[in-house]
Amino acid sequence: MNIKIYCPYCLQIEKKLSVNKEVILEIENDGFYKTQCKFGHVFGCLIINRPFELLFDFGIKSFCDGYYREATFNIASSLERYYEYYLKIIALKIGVSEELFLNPTTLFKSYLTIL
């Protein structure tokens, strides 16, 4: 999926949003993007949303655009990522080691430990 951001340098020059100032980025896992606008301005952008938030947003956008199968997959993936996030928070709160989350099988074992 792609997201649209606006060049901050172009926005400082002209104070209104327009198609000429937007940059389309492909979503990556680390959340940091270094890009260049159409006018040659190089800038960085940090997106601090959790993966489940982005997936849910993509699911809603897909649903509104009429792509129901893609919306279902995105929202289901979002729910799965939310469960993973919840398990990490609860496990860290009760003192489970962070090393358990590096492997999916140990993540499932830690889920059983919490229950």
C-alpha positions as CSV (number, residue, x, y, z in Angstrom):
1,M,0.0,0.0,0.0
2,N,1.0,3.6,-0.5
3,I,0.6,6.7,1.6
4,K,0.7,10.3,0.5
5,I,2.7,12.9,2.4
6,Y,3.4,16.5,1.5
7,C,6.8,18.2,1.1
8,P,7.4,20.5,4.1
9,Y,9.7,22.8,2.1
10,C,7.1,23.3,-0.6
11,L,4.4,23.9,2.1
12,Q,6.6,26.6,3.6
13,I,6.9,28.4,0.3
14,E,3.2,28.2,-0.5
15,K,0.8,27.6,2.4
16,K,-1.8,25.5,0.7
17,L,-2.0,21.8,-0.2
18,S,-1.9,20.7,-3.8
19,V,-1.2,17.7,-5.9
20,N,2.2,19.1,-6.9
21,K,3.5,19.0,-3.4
22,E,2.5,15.4,-2.5
23,V,4.9,12.5,-2.5
24,I,3.7,8.9,-2.7
25,L,5.6,6.4,-0.5
26,E,5.5,2.6,-0.3
27,I,4.9,1.4,3.3
28,E,8.0,-0.2,4.9
29,N,8.4,-1.8,8.3
30,D,10.8,0.6,9.9
31,G,8.6,3.6,9.5
32,F,11.4,6.0,8.4
33,Y,11.3,7.4,4.8
34,K,13.9,9.6,3.1
35,T,12.5,10.9,-0.1
36,Q,12.6,13.7,-2.6
37,C,9.7,15.8,-4.0
38,K,9.1,16.8,-7.6
39,F,11.0,20.1,-7.0
40,G,14.2,18.4,-5.7
41,H,13.7,18.9,-2.0
42,V,15.1,16.0,0.0
43,F,13.4,15.4,3.4
44,G,12.8,12.6,5.9
45,C,9.6,11.4,7.4
46,L,8.9,9.3,10.4
47,I,5.6,7.5,10.7
48,I,5.0,6.5,14.3
49,N,1.8,4.5,13.9
50,R,1.7,0.9,15.0
51,P,1.5,-1.7,12.2
52,F,-2.1,-2.7,13.3
53,E,-3.2,0.9,13.0
54,L,-1.8,1.2,9.4
55,L,-3.3,-2.1,8.4
56,F,-6.7,-1.1,9.8
57,D,-6.6,2.2,7.9
58,F,-5.7,0.3,4.7
59,G,-8.6,-2.0,5.3
60,I,-11.1,0.8,5.7
61,K,-9.7,2.6,2.6
62,S,-10.0,-0.7,0.6
63,F,-13.6,-1.2,1.9
64,C,-14.5,2.4,0.8
65,D,-13.0,1.8,-2.6
66,G,-15.0,-1.4,-3.1
67,Y,-12.1,-3.9,-2.6
68,Y,-13.9,-6.1,-0.1
69,R,-11.6,-9.1,-0.2
70,E,-8.5,-6.9,0.4
71,A,-10.3,-5.0,3.1
72,T,-11.1,-8.3,4.9
73,F,-7.4,-9.4,4.7
74,N,-6.2,-6.1,5.9
75,I,-8.6,-5.9,8.9
76,A,-7.9,-9.5,9.8
77,S,-4.2,-8.9,9.7
78,S,-4.7,-5.8,11.7
79,L,-6.5,-7.7,14.4
80,E,-3.7,-10.3,14.4
81,R,-1.1,-7.6,14.8
82,Y,-3.1,-6.0,17.6
83,Y,-3.2,-9.4,19.5
84,E,0.5,-9.7,19.1
85,Y,1.0,-6.1,20.4
86,Y,-1.3,-6.8,23.4
87,L,0.5,-10.0,24.2
88,K,3.9,-8.2,24.2
89,I,2.6,-5.5,26.5
90,I,1.0,-7.9,29.0
91,A,4.0,-10.2,28.9
92,L,6.5,-7.4,29.6
93,K,4.2,-6.2,32.4
94,I,4.3,-9.5,34.2
95,G,8.1,-9.9,33.6
96,V,8.4,-12.3,30.7
97,S,11.7,-11.9,28.8
98,E,11.7,-9.9,25.6
99,E,13.7,-12.7,23.9
100,L,10.6,-14.8,23.6
101,F,9.2,-12.5,21.0
102,L,11.9,-13.1,18.4
103,N,10.5,-16.4,17.2
104,P,6.8,-16.9,16.5
105,T,6.7,-20.3,18.2
106,T,8.0,-18.8,21.4
107,L,5.4,-16.0,21.0
108,F,2.7,-18.7,21.1
109,K,4.3,-20.3,24.1
110,S,4.4,-17.0,25.9
111,Y,0.7,-16.6,25.1
112,L,0.1,-19.9,26.8
113,T,2.2,-18.7,29.8
114,I,0.0,-15.7,30.2
115,L,-3.2,-17.7,30.1
